[in-house]
């Protein structure tokens, strides 16, 4: 069982990465879809209770943001994987501009999230940390670190 927690600004490709890698194996936790922290907490609790792997597809820029997922998953004995999406803000703004409807966010939101980003660390409770480099066209897994 694993809890995968994404961190990165809007337009970094988190949802695409989620669809391509975890669609058939993990429950997707997404605040934009659930609309309240209460619903999100209920779904996470259900995943933990049923021993179902999940992925948190959200910006999660700060340590405090990530703790709401790490603490309960650790208590449920899940392996905690953090995936940090590293992208130039200009690339994220360009990618966001190509979005339509509610998927498009104001540029100011991207800059605000970028200003709050704190790098993932093992001190937070991660068992594994991935760093994904995002370019205008694609992304590649730059490194995977494991807590030893």
DOZASE-594968 format. One line per 5 residues: for each residue x, z, y of N, C-alpha, C. Coordinates in pm, 1 decimal, m for minus. Layout:
BEGIN
X/Z/Y/X/Z/Y/X/Z/Y ~ ... .
% end
This chain:
BEGIN
85.3/0.0/m116.9/0.0/0.0/0.0/89.2/0.0/122.1 ~ 53.6/m85.6/216.3/131.9/m87.2/338.4/44.2/m98.3/460.9 ~ 92.3/m36.7/567.1/31.6/m47.6/699.3/131.3/m124.9/783.9 ~ 89.4/m240.0/830.7/175.4/m324.1/913.0/125.5/m313.5/1056.4 ~ 215.9/m282.1/1146.5/178.4/m261.5/1286.1/256.5/m358.9/1372.0 .
183.9/m448.1/1438.5/245.3/m545.7/1527.6/271.2/m483.1/1664.1 ~ 372.9/m536.8/1733.4/400.1/m500.4/1871.9/451.8/m624.5/1942.4 ~ 388.2/m659.0/2053.2/432.4/m775.2/2129.5/327.8/m815.0/2231.9 ~ 371.2/m889.3/2331.0/279.8/m927.4/2438.9/180.0/m1032.1/2392.3 ~ 74.9/m1047.4/2470.2/m26.2/m1147.3/2442.4/40.6/m1285.9/2447.0 .
0.2/m1373.8/2356.5/57.1/m1508.3/2352.3/184.4/m1518.5/2269.8 ~ 221.3/m1411.7/2201.4/344.3/m1412.5/2121.1/324.3/m1472.1/1982.3 ~ 199.2/m1492.7/1940.3/173.3/m1550.1/1809.0/139.4/m1447.8/1701.6 ~ 102.3/m1328.6/1742.9/71.9/m1222.3/1645.6/m43.6/m1259.1/1553.3 ~ m152.9/m1308.3/1608.7/m270.6/m1341.0/1526.4/m242.4/m1457.7/1433.0 .
m167.9/m1556.3/1479.9/m130.4/m1669.3/1394.1/m42.6/m1620.8/1279.3 ~ 53.9/m1536.9/1310.2/142.2/m1478.6/1209.0/59.5/m1401.1/1106.4 ~ m38.2/m1325.5/1155.3/m126.6/m1248.7/1067.3/m203.9/m1341.3/973.4 ~ m263.6/m1445.7/1028.5/m340.1/m1540.8/946.0/m252.4/m1606.2/840.2 ~ m131.9/m1645.6/879.0/m44.3/m1717.7/787.4/13.1/m1629.2/676.9 .
34.4/m1500.9/704.1/102.9/m1415.3/607.9/16.2/m1312.5/537.3 ~ m89.6/m1264.1/603.7/m160.8/m1147.8/550.6/m310.1/m1167.7/530.9 ~ m360.0/m1285.5/558.1/m504.9/m1310.5/555.2/m569.3/m1275.3/422.0 ~ m501.3/m1304.7/312.8/m558.9/m1284.3/179.8/m521.6/m1150.1/115.4 ~ m441.5/m1070.0/183.6/m393.5/m947.7/119.4/m418.5/m818.9/198.1 .
m439.8/m829.6/328.5/m452.4/m711.8/414.2/m579.8/m719.8/497.6 ~ m638.8/m604.5/524.0/m750.7/m597.6/618.4/m691.7/m608.3/758.5 ~ m748.4/m691.6/841.7/m701.7/m708.5/979.6/m774.0/m609.8/1070.4 ~ m696.9/m525.4/1137.7/m750.1/m431.0/1234.9/m722.8/m490.9/1372.7 ~ m827.9/m518.5/1446.8/m812.8/m582.1/1577.0/m913.6/m521.9/1674.1 .
m863.5/m452.6/1773.6/m949.1/m383.8/1870.7/m1042.0/m481.3/1944.0 ~ m992.0/m601.3/1976.0/m1075.7/m699.6/2045.8/m1200.9/m732.8/1965.9 ~ m1188.3/m733.1/1835.5/m1301.5/m764.0/1749.0/m1390.4/m640.6/1729.7 ~ m1329.7/m523.7/1711.1/m1405.4/m401.7/1682.8/m1467.1/m339.3/1808.3 ~ m1404.0/m358.0/1922.3/m1453.5/m320.0/2055.5/m1451.7/m171.6/2090.9 .
m1432.1/m82.0/1995.9/m1421.0/60.4/2029.6/m1314.8/125.2/1941.0 ~ m1251.6/229.0/1994.4/m1152.7/304.1/1916.1/m1220.3/376.6/1799.9 ~ m1346.3/415.4/1819.7/m1420.1/482.7/1712.2/m1434.0/391.0/1591.1 ~ m1476.4/267.4/1612.7/m1489.2/171.9/1500.9/m1353.7/145.5/1437.0 ~ m1252.2/132.2/1520.1/m1117.3/107.9/1470.3/m1071.7/224.1/1381.0 .
m1094.9/345.7/1427.0/m1056.6/464.5/1350.9/m1130.6/471.5/1217.5 ~ m1259.2/436.0/1217.5/m1337.5/435.1/1093.9/m1283.2/333.5/993.7 ~ m1247.9/215.1/1042.7/m1196.7/111.3/954.0/m1059.9/150.2/897.4 ~ m975.6/208.7/979.6/m845.6/254.7/930.9/m864.2/364.6/826.8 ~ m953.1/458.2/854.5/m980.9/565.9/758.2/m1030.9/508.9/625.2 .
m1115.6/407.4/632.0/m1165.8/344.5/509.4/m1052.0/276.9/432.4 ~ m962.2/210.7/503.1/m847.3/147.2/437.0/m759.4/251.6/369.9 ~ m734.8/361.0/439.4/m649.9/466.2/383.4/m716.9/530.9/263.0 ~ m843.5/562.2/276.6/m918.6/625.3/166.3/m921.9/536.0/42.6 ~ m938.9/406.9/62.6/m950.1/313.4/m49.7/m815.5/255.2/m92.8 .
m707.7/300.1/m27.6/m572.3/253.3/m59.5/m558.7/102.7/m39.3 ~ m619.0/51.8/66.9/m617.8/m90.1/99.5/m515.2/m117.4/210.4 ~ m422.8/m206.2/184.2/m324.7/m243.7/285.6/m394.9/m303.6/406.9 ~ m336.9/m278.7/525.5/m395.7/m332.2/648.4/m286.6/m370.9/747.3 ~ m324.5/m455.1/841.6/m234.4/m498.5/947.9/m304.7/m476.4/1081.5 .
m234.8/m413.7/1175.1/m289.2/m389.2/1307.9/m240.5/m501.6/1398.1 ~ m331.0/m593.3/1427.4/m302.8/m711.6/1507.9/m338.9/m679.6/1653.0 ~ m242.4/m621.6/1724.4/m264.3/m580.1/1863.0/m129.7/m574.6/1933.9 ~ m132.2/m557.5/2065.7/m6.9/m555.0/2141.6/76.9/m430.8/2113.8 ~ 15.5/m314.7/2104.6/85.8/m189.4/2073.4/221.2/m176.8/2142.9 .
223.3/m183.9/2275.7/352.7/m185.9/2345.4/427.2/m53.1/2347.7 ~ 356.5/59.2/2336.2/423.3/189.2/2351.2/423.7/268.6/2220.6 ~ 512.1/364.9/2217.1/520.8/455.5/2101.8/387.1/526.1/2081.5 ~ 327.4/570.8/2190.6/197.3/640.3/2181.8/89.8/549.1/2123.6 ~ 89.5/421.6/2162.8/m8.8/326.7/2107.6/6.3/315.5/1956.3 .
127.1/311.0/1908.6/153.6/290.8/1766.1/126.6/415.8/1683.0 ~ 139.8/533.2/1743.6/120.0/657.5/1670.0/m22.5/673.6/1616.6 ~ m121.0/615.1/1683.6/m258.8/629.3/1634.6/m276.3/564.5/1497.9 ~ m184.5/476.1/1459.2/m190.1/411.4/1327.7/m87.3/471.2/1231.3 ~ 30.6/502.7/1282.9/138.6/551.3/1197.2/103.4/686.2/1135.0 .
56.6/779.5/1216.1/30.3/915.6/1166.1/m68.6/917.5/1049.4 ~ m186.5/856.0/1062.3/m278.4/861.1/947.9/m228.2/781.4/826.9 ~ m158.6/670.3/851.6/m107.3/591.0/739.2/2.0/666.8/664.7 ~ 88.3/735.6/739.0/191.7/818.4/674.7/127.3/927.4/590.1 ~ 23.6/991.0/645.6/m46.7/1097.3/571.5/m109.5/1041.7/443.9 .
m149.1/915.0/446.2/m207.1/850.6/328.5/m103.5/790.9/234.6 ~ 25.2/813.3/263.4/137.3/768.9/181.0/155.2/617.7/178.6 ~ 120.5/553.9/287.5/142.1/410.4/301.6/285.8/383.5/343.8 ~ 338.2/268.3/304.3/464.9/220.8/359.1/431.8/166.8/498.1 ~ 509.8/205.1/598.9/481.5/166.0/736.4/581.4/58.9/779.7 .
529.9/m59.8/810.3/612.5/m172.2/852.7/577.2/m206.0/997.3 ~ 678.3/m207.6/1082.3/658.5/m248.5/1220.8/713.0/m388.5/1239.8 ~ 635.5/m473.3/1304.9/681.9/m608.8/1332.9/678.3/m629.5/1483.9 ~ 798.0/m646.4/1540.1/815.1/m663.1/1684.4/832.4/m811.4/1716.2 ~ 742.2/m863.2/1799.1/744.9/m1004.1/1838.3/821.4/m1015.9/1969.2 .
936.2/m1080.7/1964.4/1020.5/m1096.9/2081.3/1001.5/m1237.3/2136.4 ~ 949.7/m1244.0/2259.0/919.5/m1372.7/2321.3/944.0/m1361.8/2471.0 ~ 990.7/m1469.1/2531.1/1004.3/m1473.1/2676.7/864.2/m1472.0/2737.7 ~ 847.9/m1396.6/2842.6/716.6/m1386.6/2906.3/666.9/m1524.4/2949.6 ~ 754.9/m1609.0/2997.8/715.3/m1743.5/3041.4/656.2/m1824.7/2925.3 .
713.0/m1810.2/2807.2/660.0/m1880.6/2689.4/521.6/m1826.5/2655.3 ~ 505.4/m1695.2/2658.5/375.1/m1635.4/2628.3/269.4/m1679.8/2728.8 ~ 305.2/m1688.0/2855.3/210.9/m1733.2/2958.7/171.0/m1878.1/2932.7 ~ 265.7/m1961.8/2896.4/235.8/m2102.6/2865.5/146.4/m2113.8/2742.8 ~ 175.7/m2037.5/2639.1/92.6/m2040.5/2518.3/m48.1/m1990.4/2548.0 .
m58.1/m1886.1/2628.9/m188.3/m1830.9/2666.6/m270.7/m1932.8/2745.8 ~ m205.4/m2011.3/2830.0/m275.5/m2111.2/2912.0/m345.6/m2216.4/2825.4 ~ m294.4/m2236.7/2704.6/m355.1/m2335.0/2614.0/m475.7/m2279.0/2539.1 ~ m499.5/m2150.2/2552.5/m613.9/m2087.9/2485.0/m743.3/m2120.4/2559.7 ~ m853.6/m2107.0/2486.8/m984.9/m2130.7/2546.7/m1072.1/m2006.0/2533.9 .
m1168.0/m1992.6/2622.7/m1267.9/m1886.7/2614.0/m1210.0/m1747.7/2624.9 ~ m1264.2/m1656.2/2544.6/m1226.4/m1515.1/2550.8/m1085.5/m1488.2/2497.9 ~ m1028.9/m1584.7/2427.4/m893.1/m1566.3/2375.1/m789.1/m1572.6/2487.0 ~ m824.2/m1635.9/2596.5/m733.0/m1647.2/2709.9/m741.6/m1520.0/2793.3 ~ m624.8/m1462.9/2824.2/m620.4/m1341.0/2905.3/m557.9/m1373.9/3041.1 .
m587.5/m1295.7/3143.6/m523.6/m1319.2/3273.4/m371.6/m1301.7/3262.8 ~ m296.5/m1384.0/3333.8/m150.4/m1374.1/3330.0/m102.6/m1233.2/3363.6 ~ m169.6/m1168.4/3456.5/m130.2/m1033.7/3497.7/m131.0/m937.1/3378.6 ~ m221.1/m958.6/3283.1/m227.2/m872.3/3163.8/m100.9/m889.2/3079.5 ~ m51.3/m1010.5/3070.2/70.9/m1036.5/2993.0/189.4/m966.7/3059.5 .
200.4/m982.1/3191.9/310.7/m917.6/3264.6/301.4/m765.0/3256.1 ~ 180.5/m711.6/3263.0/161.5/m566.4/3255.1/203.7/m513.3/3118.3 ~ 164.6/m583.5/3011.4/203.3/m541.8/2876.4/354.8/m552.0/2860.3 ~ 414.0/m659.5/2909.8/559.6/m677.7/2899.8/634.5/m563.4/2968.5 ~ 580.8/m514.9/3078.4/648.2/m407.2/3152.1/642.9/m273.8/3077.5 .
550.9/m259.5/2983.3/536.0/m134.5/2907.2/605.5/m136.2/2771.7 ~ 654.2/m251.9/2728.3/709.2/m264.5/2592.6/822.0/m165.5/2565.2 ~ 807.4/m93.5/2455.9/912.3/m4.9/2406.0/951.0/m55.8/2267.6 ~ 1081.3/m72.2/2241.1/1121.6/m124.8/2110.0/1080.6/m32.0/1995.6 ~ 1054.6/m90.7/1881.1/1021.5/m12.6/1761.8/1144.7/65.1/1716.8 .
1121.5/183.3/1661.9/1233.9/263.0/1610.4/1189.8/339.4/1485.6 ~ 1286.3/370.5/1402.3/1257.1/445.6/1280.8/1210.4/587.2/1312.8 ~ 1248.8/639.2/1427.9/1206.9/773.9/1467.8/1055.2/784.4/1479.7 ~ 987.0/672.2/1499.0/840.3/671.3/1508.7/774.1/692.4/1373.1 ~ 847.4/666.3/1265.1/790.4/679.7/1131.6/788.0/550.3/1051.8 .
845.9/443.4/1105.1/849.7/316.9/1031.3/944.7/327.4/912.4 ~ 906.6/264.2/801.6/994.1/252.3/685.4/1073.6/123.2/691.7 ~ 1018.3/25.4/761.8/1079.7/m105.8/774.5/1044.5/m160.3/912.5 ~ 1140.0/m227.7/976.5/1116.5/m290.0/1106.6/1161.7/m434.6/1099.0 ~ 1072.7/m525.0/1136.7/1103.6/m667.5/1143.3/1110.7/m706.8/1290.0 .
1202.4/m793.4/1323.5/1208.8/m850.5/1456.9/1185.2/m1000.2/1441.7 ~ 1082.6/m1049.1/1508.9/1044.0/m1189.8/1499.4/1070.5/m1254.6/1634.4 ~ 1156.3/m1356.5/1635.4/1186.8/m1431.2/1758.0/1086.3/m1544.8/1771.8 ~ 1022.9/m1550.4/1887.0/919.6/m1650.4/1911.8/971.7/m1751.7/2013.2 ~ 961.5/m1880.2/1977.7/997.1/m1987.4/2070.8/869.0/m2057.4/2113.1 .
881.6/m2161.5/2192.8/763.9/m2234.6/2238.6/690.6/m2300.2/2121.7 ~ 763.6/m2338.5/2017.7/703.2/m2411.5/1906.2/675.0/m2326.9/1783.2 ~ 755.6/m2226.1/1759.7/749.9/m2158.1/1630.1/804.4/m2016.2/1643.7 ~ 813.5/m1948.4/1531.1/878.3/m1817.7/1527.5/960.3/m1807.7/1400.6 ~ 1061.9/m1723.6/1406.5/1143.0/m1699.8/1287.9/1172.6/m1550.8/1277.7 .
1179.8/m1504.5/1156.6/1212.1/m1364.1/1134.7/1361.9/m1349.2/1158.1 ~ 1395.7/m1275.3/1261.7/1534.6/m1259.3/1302.8/1606.8/m1159.0/1213.7 ~ 1542.8/m1045.8/1188.7/1603.7/m944.8/1103.6/1498.3/m851.5/1047.7 ~ 1529.9/m795.9/934.3/1446.1/m694.1/872.7/1537.1/m573.9/847.1 ~ 1497.0/m459.4/899.4/1573.4/m336.9/877.3/1489.4/m241.2/796.8 .
1554.9/m166.8/709.0/1486.0/m66.7/627.6/1546.8/69.9/653.2 ~ 1462.2/170.0/656.4/1509.0/307.5/668.5/1569.9/348.9/535.4 ~ 1688.2/401.2/539.0/1757.1/439.0/415.0/1765.7/589.2/404.1 .
% end
